[in-house]
Amino acid sequence: AYINMGFSLQSKETVKSSGSTEREEESLGDISTSKPAVESPLDESSGYYYGDYVDFKVPWKLRVDYGWSYSKPLKEKSFTHTIRLSGDISLTPKWKIGGNTGYDFSTKKLSTTNISIHRDLHCWEMRFTIVPFGNRKSYSFTINAKTAILRDLKYDKQRSWYDNF
């Protein structure tokens, strides 16, 4: 027998006519007048910083999952009882931090945890992922071209969890 349930929370977003998402703009009174008339596409702070004011409507997502199971294959019975958290936050339009972790209440241990940092470099992208503790402790760093035709043009550096043994 088992039961799994979960829910997601995320910041408000609106869908543009082209299908991509955009943060929902709300009236900020006098603060909205301090926003620059022309935003530079190279200025990564243009989406969240207006002069002396910080826009706290930063895109984010959070997912929480709970699982419980019971099994009795012969004479021995076993329970699992876990909670899992995952999510990400876009610090600026070009920087995103994400991760996931969990806790097993039966064994009283954290599950594999990973943290990733992603940076959009216009035609390139950079990603750093780390599993900071446990048996699967590892990291990877990648810079690659975004276009499909140049997908083999990349730099990879990694330390596999196999190296821990």
Sequence and secondary structure as in RCSB ss.txt:
>XXXX:A:sequence
AYINMGFSLQSKETVKSSGSTEREEESLGDISTSKPAVESPLDESSGYYYGDYVDFKVPWKLRVDYGWSYSKPLK
EKSFTHTIRLSGDISLTPKWKIGGNTGYDFSTKKLSTTNISIHRDLHCWEMRFTIVPFGNRKSYSFTINAKTAIL
RDLKYDKQRSWYDNF
>XXXX:A:secstr
 EEEEEEEEE  EEE TTS EEE     GGGGGGS SS  TT TTTTTEETTEE     EEEEEEEEEEEE SSS
  EEEEEEEEEEEEEEETTEEEEEEEEEETTTTEE   EEEEEEEETTEEEEEEEE SSTT EEEEEEEESSGGG
TT EEEEEE GGGG 
